[in-house]
Amino acid sequence: MRAKPIGWTNGLAAALLILLFTALGSLLLPSQAFAEPLAGSVAAAFDPHEQVGHTHSSEHGSDEGMTVGQVLFFTVRAVYYLAFMFVSGIMLWSIAIPMDENANARKLLGKWEIYALRTFLLAVLLFVFTHITELLKGYSGGSPNEWLRLLTETATGNSWLAILVLSLLGFAVVRLPDSVKIIWALLLAAAESFNGHVMALPDYTFAVVFDFIHTASSAIWAGGLLLLLLFWRADRKEAGRFAERFTKIAWLTILLLTVSGIAMTALMLPSWRYLLYTSWGLLLLAKALFVLLIAVAGFFLRRRAKKGKLPSGKLLKLDGLLMALVLIVASIFTYVSPEPITKPFSHHQMGDKLHYTLEIKPNGPGPNRVTLKIWLPEQLGAPASVRLLLHSADHPKRAAIEVPLQAASGENYLSFPGFTETDYESDKVELPTRGEWEAELLITDQSGAETKQNIAFRND
């Protein structure tokens, strides 16, 4: 028999506060400490195929619409996330249910721990199998040796391998003291944090920290809610006791989820507009809405718990449904790219007295990089002045965006005898909306003559 832990609520709250202060402290650091946005990342460095030297197949990535295989793929991801949150959450919450008190609750907890571990092991095996199969689809080398290389020679594979090993160790950990269970759950959250979009950032240190805080907080909240639902079905009195403990911590986990989620989004996205113009952003907004509804439901659950009343069955079921929706959305949007699917714009124009090339990348709503090359006759030399204005054809009353052009060295990939090349560039040119645009190019040469060119383009 073990003695009742002293002040477990205060201890768990203190741990969560430490995570919160870590997140807030990181946000207060100078901007140079943060990674560059994902749009400017070297994402190829995190591509498992690049790490093992695979070459892309022409068939890979073809647009075939949603297939049965893809439905099964995302179903496996959803099951994995649900199992992950439950098994890590139940381990973290074990300290809240001491051995010498609420013997029935402890007995139920022991039974659910085994079920959770079995489900999680199966989910991990399916998860790793389906993802490696998907990764190797359309690439040369689908042999077992390639599977081993992906698991041992890539960051993604290392994360999966660590999670697989931890899932097996969980059957031994479940027989050990609660403190070991907590360490096991935190290691599981850490392994999961070294996988995903944050690893594509050039400097992912802070992003991984926020991801760990987010994952650990999710496990505490989701695992606690699942335990509350199970207690409510198995023993209403135990559900009432656990509800008092859960509601004391739930608000802090939601706060941590919010802070860490906002921090990761700020690190990955170069513009908030990506939330409106990408599938990833829309899914994230849907997840945020569900979390807000969960917070409202949690408020009423906490109010009942303070009055010593049993949790409302309807409220618990609603909370459980919203939690499932959050995890399902998370399983999808963590696989979808945060970057908008765009086609860079490139326009080259030839003329008797003027050649020019205009490029806009990635050519989507939010920040863009503009490069401009101008060729004038040698006797005129470089332009006296150049202006580039961007007009929204869909919003004609909106003021034009003047591109702040700066001189650039450029690459002389084209050479025209009798002409002098001058290069310009501009970083982070904000295009507020997608749709039809027109670039107005005004060039004044050394003689004072002005040339105007209009170039139509779309930025979606």
C-alpha positions in Angstrom: 0.0 0.0 0.0 1.3 3.4 -0.9 0.7 6.6 1.1 -1.4 9.3 -0.4 0.7 11.7 -2.3 1.0 15.1 -0.6 -0.6 17.9 -2.5 -0.8 16.1 -5.9 -3.0 18.9 -7.2 -0.6 21.6 -6.2 2.3 19.5 -7.7 0.6 19.0 -11.0 -0.5 22.6 -11.1 3.1 23.7 -10.4 4.4 21.5 -13.2 1.9 23.0 -15.6 2.8 26.6 -14.5 6.4 25.8 -15.2 5.5 24.8 -18.7 3.4 28.0 -19.1 6.3 30.2 -17.9 8.6 28.4 -20.3 6.2 29.2 -23.2 5.7 32.8 -22.1 9.5 33.3 -21.5 10.2 32.0 -25.0 7.7 34.4 -26.5 9.5 37.3 -24.7 12.9 36.4 -26.2 14.2 38.5 -29.1 12.7 37.8 -32.5 16.1 36.5 -33.7 15.7 33.6 -31.3 12.8 32.2 -33.3 12.9 30.1 -36.4 12.2 31.5 -39.8 8.6 30.9 -41.0 8.0 27.7 -42.7 7.7 29.4 -46.1 11.3 30.2 -45.9 12.4 26.9 -44.4 14.7 24.2 -45.8 11.9 21.7 -45.6 13.9 19.2 -47.7 16.2 18.7 -44.8 13.3 17.0 -43.0 12.1 15.1 -46.0 12.8 11.4 -45.2 13.4 10.7 -48.9 16.1 13.4 -49.1 17.7 12.0 -46.0 18.1 8.5 -47.4 18.8 9.6 -51.0 15.5 8.5 -52.7 14.6 10.0 -56.0 11.0 11.1 -56.7 8.8 9.0 -58.9 6.8 10.7 -61.6 3.7 8.9 -60.2 4.1 10.1 -56.7 1.9 12.9 -55.6 -0.5 12.6 -58.5 -3.9 14.1 -57.8 -6.4 11.3 -57.7 -8.9 12.7 -55.2 -9.8 11.1 -52.0 -9.5 7.3 -52.3 -10.5 4.5 -50.0 -6.8 4.1 -49.1 -6.6 7.7 -48.1 -9.7 7.4 -45.9 -8.1 4.4 -44.2 -4.9 6.3 -43.8 -6.5 9.2 -42.0 -8.6 6.8 -40.0 -5.4 5.2 -38.7 -4.0 8.6 -37.8 -7.2 9.5 -35.9 -7.1 6.2 -33.9 -3.4 6.7 -33.2 -4.0 10.2 -31.8 -6.9 9.1 -29.6 -4.9 6.1 -28.3 -1.8 8.3 -27.8 -3.7 10.9 -25.7 -5.5 8.3 -23.6 -2.4 6.1 -22.8 -0.2 9.1 -22.0 -3.0 10.9 -20.1 -3.9 7.9 -18.0 -0.3 7.5 -17.0 0.0 11.2 -16.1 -3.2 11.1 -14.0 -2.2 7.9 -12.1 -0.7 10.1 -9.4 -4.1 11.6 -8.7 -5.5 8.2 -7.7 -3.5 6.9 -4.8 -3.4 3.2 -3.9 -4.7 3.5 -0.3 -7.7 5.6 -1.2 -10.6 4.9 -3.5 -9.5 1.2 -3.9 -12.2 0.7 -6.6 -10.9 3.6 -8.6 -7.4 2.3 -8.5 -8.6 -1.2 -9.6 -10.4 0.4 -12.5 -7.4 2.5 -13.4 -5.2 -0.6 -13.5 -7.6 -2.4 -15.9 -7.9 0.7 -18.1 -4.1 1.1 -18.2 -3.7 -2.4 -19.7 -6.4 -1.8 -22.3 -4.9 1.6 -23.2 -1.5 0.1 -23.7 -2.8 -2.7 -25.9 -4.8 -0.3 -28.0 -1.8 2.1 -28.3 0.6 -0.7 -29.3 -1.8 -1.8 -32.1 -2.4 1.8 -33.1 1.4 2.5 -33.3 2.1 -0.6 -35.4 -0.7 0.4 -37.8 0.4 4.0 -37.8 4.0 3.3 -38.6 3.1 0.6 -41.2 0.7 2.9 -43.1 3.0 5.9 -43.0 6.1 4.0 -44.2 4.0 2.4 -47.0 2.8 5.8 -48.0 6.3 7.3 -47.9 7.7 4.5 -50.1 4.8 4.6 -52.6 6.1 5.7 -56.0 9.8 5.7 -54.9 12.6 3.4 -55.8 13.4 0.8 -53.2 10.5 -0.7 -51.3 12.5 -3.5 -49.7 12.7 -4.2 -45.9 16.1 -2.6 -46.0 14.5 0.7 -47.1 12.0 0.4 -44.2 14.9 0.0 -41.8 16.7 3.0 -43.4 13.7 5.2 -42.9 13.4 4.2 -39.3 17.1 4.6 -38.4 18.4 7.3 -40.8 15.6 9.9 -40.8 14.3 12.3 -38.1 10.7 11.1 -38.8 11.7 7.4 -38.5 13.7 8.0 -35.3 10.6 9.5 -33.7 8.4 6.6 -34.8 11.0 4.1 -33.6 11.2 5.8 -30.2 7.4 5.8 -29.9 7.3 2.1 -30.8 10.0 1.2 -28.2 8.2 3.2 -25.6 4.9 1.5 -26.4 6.5 -1.9 -25.7 8.2 -0.6 -22.5 4.8 0.6 -21.3 3.8 -2.9 -20.3 6.7 -3.0 -17.8 6.2 0.6 -16.7 2.6 -0.1 -15.8 3.9 -2.2 -12.9 6.2 0.4 -11.6 5.6 3.5 -9.3 3.5 6.4 -10.5 6.5 8.6 -10.8 8.0 6.3 -13.5 4.7 6.3 -15.3 4.8 10.1 -15.5 8.4 10.0 -16.8 7.3 7.4 -19.4 4.4 9.6 -20.6 6.6 12.7 -20.8 9.1 10.8 -22.9 6.3 9.7 -25.1 5.2 13.3 -25.6 8.9 14.3 -26.3 9.2 11.6 -28.9 6.1 12.8 -30.6 7.3 16.4 -30.5 10.3 15.5 -32.7 8.0 14.8 -35.6 5.9 17.0 -37.8 5.9 20.4 -39.4 8.0 22.1 -36.7 11.0 20.0 -37.7 11.1 21.6 -41.2 12.0 24.9 -39.7 15.7 25.9 -40.0 15.9 26.4 -36.2 13.3 24.2 -34.6 14.4 24.3 -31.0 11.7 26.6 -29.6 9.1 25.0 -31.9 9.9 21.6 -30.4 9.6 23.0 -26.9 6.2 24.5 -27.7 5.2 21.2 -29.4 6.2 19.3 -26.3 4.2 21.6 -24.0 1.2 21.3 -26.4 1.4 17.5 -26.5 1.8 17.0 -22.8 -1.0 19.5 -22.0 -3.2 17.7 -24.5 -2.5 14.4 -22.9 -3.4 15.7 -19.4 -6.6 17.3 -20.6 -7.8 14.6 -23.1 -6.7 11.7 -20.8 -8.4 13.3 -17.8 -11.6 13.8 -19.7 -11.5 10.2 -21.0 -11.0 8.9 -17.4 -13.8 11.1 -16.2 -16.1 9.6 -18.9 -15.0 6.0 -17.9 -15.6 6.7 -14.2 -19.0 8.1 -15.0 -20.0 4.9 -16.7 -18.4 2.6 -14.2 -18.9 4.3 -10.8 -20.7 7.6 -10.5 -19.3 8.3 -7.0 -15.8 7.9 -8.3 -16.7 10.1 -11.2 -17.7 12.8 -8.8 -14.4 12.6 -6.8 -12.3 12.6 -10.0 -14.3 15.5 -11.4 -13.2 17.7 -8.5 -9.6 16.9 -9.3 -9.9 17.1 -13.1 -11.7 20.5 -13.1 -8.9 22.0 -10.9 -6.3 21.3 -13.6 -8.4 21.4 -16.9 -8.5 25.2 -17.1 -4.7 25.4 -16.9 -4.1 22.8 -19.6 -6.5 24.7 -21.9 -4.5 27.9 -21.2 -1.2 26.0 -22.0 -2.7 24.6 -25.1 -3.7 28.0 -26.3 -0.4 29.7 -25.5 1.7 26.9 -27.1 -0.6 26.5 -30.1 -0.4 30.3 -30.9 3.4 30.2 -30.4 3.8 27.3 -32.9 1.5 28.9 -35.4 3.4 32.2 -35.2 6.7 30.3 -35.7 5.5 28.3 -38.7 3.3 30.8 -40.6 4.8 33.9 -42.2 1.3 35.5 -42.3 -2.0 35.1 -40.4 -3.7 35.1 -43.8 -2.6 31.5 -44.3 -5.2 30.7 -41.7 -7.9 31.8 -44.2 -6.4 30.6 -47.4 -5.0 27.1 -46.6 -6.7 23.9 -45.6 -4.3 23.7 -42.7 -5.4 27.1 -41.5 -9.1 26.3 -41.8 -8.6 23.1 -39.9 -6.7 24.9 -37.2 -9.5 27.5 -36.9 -12.1 24.6 -36.6 -9.9 23.1 -33.9 -9.8 26.4 -32.0 -13.6 26.7 -32.2 -14.0 23.2 -30.7 -11.5 24.0 -27.9 -13.5 27.2 -27.1 -16.7 25.1 -26.9 -14.9 22.7 -24.6 -13.8 25.5 -22.4 -17.5 26.6 -22.1 -18.6 23.1 -21.2 -15.7 22.8 -18.8 -16.9 25.9 -17.0 -20.2 24.4 -16.3 -18.6 21.1 -15.2 -16.4 23.0 -12.8 -19.3 24.9 -11.4 -21.2 21.6 -10.7 -18.0 20.1 -9.1 -17.6 23.1 -6.8 -21.2 22.6 -5.6 -20.4 18.9 -4.9 -22.8 17.7 -7.6 -22.1 14.7 -9.9 -21.0 15.6 -13.4 -23.9 16.1 -15.9 -24.1 13.1 -18.2 -25.1 15.2 -21.2 -22.3 17.7 -20.5 -19.8 15.0 -20.3 -20.9 13.4 -23.5 -20.8 16.7 -25.3 -17.3 17.3 -23.9 -16.2 13.9 -25.0 -17.6 14.4 -28.5 -15.8 17.8 -28.8 -12.6 16.2 -27.6 -12.9 13.5 -30.2 -13.5 16.1 -32.9 -10.4 18.1 -31.8 -8.2 15.0 -32.0 -9.6 13.9 -35.4 -9.0 17.4 -36.8 -5.5 17.4 -35.2 -4.7 14.1 -36.9 -5.6 15.6 -40.3 -4.1 19.0 -40.1 -0.8 17.8 -38.6 -0.4 15.9 -41.9 -1.5 18.7 -44.2 1.1 21.3 -45.3 0.7 24.7 -43.7 2.0 26.4 -46.9 -0.6 27.4 -49.5 -0.6 25.5 -52.7 0.4 28.1 -55.2 2.2 28.5 -58.5 5.0 31.0 -58.7 4.4 33.8 -61.2 7.0 34.4 -63.9 6.6 36.8 -66.8 9.3 37.6 -69.4 8.7 40.3 -72.1 10.9 41.1 -75.1 10.9 44.4 -77.0 12.9 46.6 -79.3 14.1 48.9 -76.6 13.1 47.0 -73.4 13.3 43.5 -72.0 12.1 42.6 -68.5 11.4 39.6 -66.3 9.0 39.8 -63.3 8.8 36.9 -60.8 6.6 36.6 -57.7 7.1 33.7 -55.3 5.3 31.9 -53.8 2.6 34.1 -55.4 0.0 33.6 -52.7 -1.8 35.7 -50.1 0.6 36.9 -47.4 4.4 37.6 -47.9 5.9 37.2 -51.3 9.4 37.7 -52.8 9.5 39.9 -55.9 12.4 39.9 -58.3 12.7 42.1 -61.3 15.2 42.2 -64.2 15.3 45.0 -66.7 17.4 45.2 -69.9 17.8 48.7 -71.5 20.0 49.6 -74.5 23.6 50.1 -73.6 23.6 53.7 -74.6 20.9 54.4 -72.0 22.6 52.3 -69.2 20.7 51.6 -66.0 17.2 53.0 -65.5 17.0 56.4 -63.6 14.1 55.1 -61.6 11.8 52.1 -61.4 8.4 51.7 -59.7 6.3 48.6 -59.4 2.7 48.9 -58.2 0.4 46.0 -57.6 -3.4 46.6 -58.1 -6.1 44.2 -57.0 -8.5 43.7 -59.9 -11.1 42.3 -57.6 -10.9 45.4 -55.3 -10.4 48.3 -57.6 -11.0 50.9 -54.9 -8.2 49.5 -52.7 -5.0 51.5 -52.7 -2.2 50.1 -54.9 0.7 48.3 -53.2 4.0 49.9 -54.0 6.8 47.3 -54.0 9.9 48.7 -52.3 12.5 47.6 -54.9 16.2 47.4 -53.9 19.2 46.8 -56.1 20.3 43.2 -56.4 23.2 41.3 -58.0 21.0 38.9 -59.8 21.9 35.9 -62.0 22.8 36.6 -65.6 20.9 33.6 -66.9 19.9 35.6 -70.0 22.2 37.8 -72.0 21.1 40.2 -74.8 23.8 41.8 -77.0 23.6 45.6 -76.9 21.5 45.7 -73.7 22.5 46.4 -70.1 20.9 44.3 -67.3 19.7 45.8 -64.0 18.3 43.7 -61.2 15.9 44.5 -58.3 14.3 42.5 -55.5 12.0 42.9 -52.6 11.2 40.6 -49.7 8.0 40.1 -47.9 5.6 42.0 -50.2 2.2 41.5 -48.6 -0.7 40.5 -50.9 -3.8 40.7 -48.7 -6.1 38.6 -50.8 -6.0 36.0 -53.5 -7.5 36.5 -57.0 -6.9 38.7 -60.0 -4.1 41.3 -59.8 -2.3 43.6 -62.1 1.4 44.7 -61.8 2.1 48.2 -63.1 5.7 48.7 -64.0 7.0 52.3 -64.5 10.5 52.7 -65.9 12.2 56.1 -66.4 15.5 55.9 -68.4 18.4 58.4 -68.2 16.9 60.5 -71.0 13.8 61.1 -68.9 11.5 59.0 -71.1 9.0 56.9 -69.1 7.8 53.4 -70.1 4.7 51.8 -68.6 3.9 48.1 -68.7 0.9 46.3 -67.2 1.1 42.6 -66.4 -2.0 40.7 -65.3 -1.6 37.7 -62.9 -3.4 35.6 -60.3 -1.9 34.9 -56.9 -3.8 31.7 -56.0 
